[in-house]
Structure formats: structure tokens, C-alpha cells
Amino acid sequence: MNAPLRIGVLKLADSAPVIMAQQKGIFAHHGLETEIVVSPSWANIADGLAWNRLDAAVIFAPLAMMTALGHRGHGAELRPLARISRGGNTIMLRGINPANGVWQAGSHGRNAFDIWCKAIGRKPRIAIVHMYSTHLLILRRFLKMIDVDMENEVTLSVMPPADMIHALAENAIDGGCVGPPWGTEAEQLGLAFQVGGSATVLPGHLEKILVASGKLLACEQKVSRMSLAVQEALSFCQKPTHHEEITQALAAPITDGGLLLPPASTRTILPGGEARECVTFSDGTLLPSDLDWIISDMTALGWIGEVEQQMLKRWSGPIPAASSPV
């Protein structure tokens, strides 16, 4: 008897297509036996893919690419199966906003940052979910937009998305860049205010993708079935009439197939919701244009060189019959 395909997710709203594919029987309809693995951190997701403890995962592209390139200490055979989401990342800071709403580029944002820093009374501690994340890239672009040097004027720390709520409440961090619904949840709890995010910095940017690892890639038929199932689930999640069902599914306990997400915040960040930063479910094959900005930023940060740039530009598109790492 074949073991079920293990699909890794985190407690995030853009895991919805995989959660709904499981709960609605979409995977089963396509002849797939699957197990959803709710991981505690992005490091666990990457390690699971690299060491074949996961057969697929919802993940952001920078971490997937760096894992495939062997920059996490162990090379991995990874290929993207589908786009999952666009946007949704929120930059939140604790305390009182010295400006009105989001911070604008240039001197407006710089002045607001200086006033806020003075109130904090120290070099601000800003959390991101992983160093190889779209969140770091979005935060870097935002700080550059308001003339703040990320390398010297803030201290970065790494923690899982859901943990930022407790860290803000305990003043362990002064802010963070985090995916949905946790930034909106922090704002609704009165722990932080939003100064920017995906829509401010790079509207419509690629956020999460579904990647397959070596064991799944070895079976072309399962790859095809997985791709079809995820596209069907994405179509389901895109329909506003399903958003209440999705909210309740994501809010359910992990033992019941959910992610234990806060329902009010989750409801408001689904496509077309009232939050400043809503997630968008984006179906279709990953395109080279989806990755251009990510590869450019990764290069600027010194993560990859010219040879690796060219390798990554060939990473997207249809999966060949004989797959290989990047």
C-alpha cells in the first residue's frame, strides 16, 4: 500500500487551496491519497522538502529556490507545480502611528519612522518569517522607499507568523512583516498598526507557490493529478460565495483539518475583503515574469550569483518528464 502524499503548510490563509482540496475531497476525486502536515515554521517546511519528509508544500519562492540550489546545506529536487497566491503581506509596528494611515515614500515616511523610533526608545526589532522570504524582500523595499537603511537602522529577527502576536504583546519585537491573517489580527487586537505591505510596495507580487519534491516528481501521473486538483481548489477559493466556508474551515482545530486561524481576521483578508492587505488566489503555471523581481532582489542581497540567476530563470514553466533540481 502506497503511503499518502504529505503536503506541508503553515498556519496562514494562503494555505486555503490545499486545506479546501483536502476537506472537499478534491484530492481524492483526482485519485490522490494525501496528508496535510501543519508545520511550526518555514525552516521545518524547507527541511521537510530537502530531506523528503514532505512530498509537496505551499511555500514562498525565495525559500524554495534557495533550497533547490542547496543553500540550506542539502540540495533538493524541487519544482513548482502552481502559483497559489499574490500579495497579502503586512508591515506592522507596535505603539501609536505618528502618521495618518500607511507611510508614504520619501520624507513623509522617514519623518514618521524617526518619530516612531524615538517613542520606542531603541533601535527597533523587526521580525520576519524567514531570511529567504518575500517578507524580507518586501520589508527591504519598503524601508528603502522611506529612506531607511535596513542593514543599520533596524534589527531583524526570525519567527513563525503566528508567534508574532505573542511577541508583540510581550514587547519582544517592535514590528514585523507577516502574511495573512496575522498582520490584520495584530491590528484588530490593538497590538500594532499597519504602515505598508504588499499593496504599498509591489502590488500583485507573487507570494506563495506549490512545489513538489523528489518522490512526487518521480511519478509523472501524480504530478499531473496534483496540478489539476490544486487548480480546481484555487477556482473554488476564488469565488466570494465560498469565503465563509473557507473561513470556518481555516478556523477549525488542526485535529479537524483546519489551521486554527482567527475567523474575524481571516474573513476580512480573503479576496475582496475589507482589510488593507488582502490575499489573492492566483491559479496557473508559474511564469518567468513572476520571478523576475525576486531573482533581482536575491542577487542584490548577494544570495545568488550570475550562474544561479540563469539556473533560476529556467526553474518556472511546465515540469519536464525527467525532472531535475533547477
Buried (B, 14 or more C-beta within 10 A) or exposed (E): EEEEBBBBBBBBBBBBBBBBBBBBEBBEEBEBEBBBBBBEBBBBBBBBBBEBBBBBBBBBBBBBBBBBBBBBEEBBBBBBBBBBBBBBBBBBBBBEBBBEEBBBBEEEBBBBBBBBBEEBEEEBBBBBBBBBBBBBBBBBBBBEBBBBEBEEBBBBBBBBBBBBBEBBBEEBBBBBBBBBBBBBBBBBEEBBBBBBBBBBBBEEBBBBBBBBBBBBBEBBEBBEBBBBBBBBBBBBBBEEEBBEBBBEBBBBEEEEBBBBBBBEBBBBBBBEBEBBBBBBBBBEBBEEEBBEBBBEBBBEBEBBEEEBEEBBBEBBEEBEEEBEBB
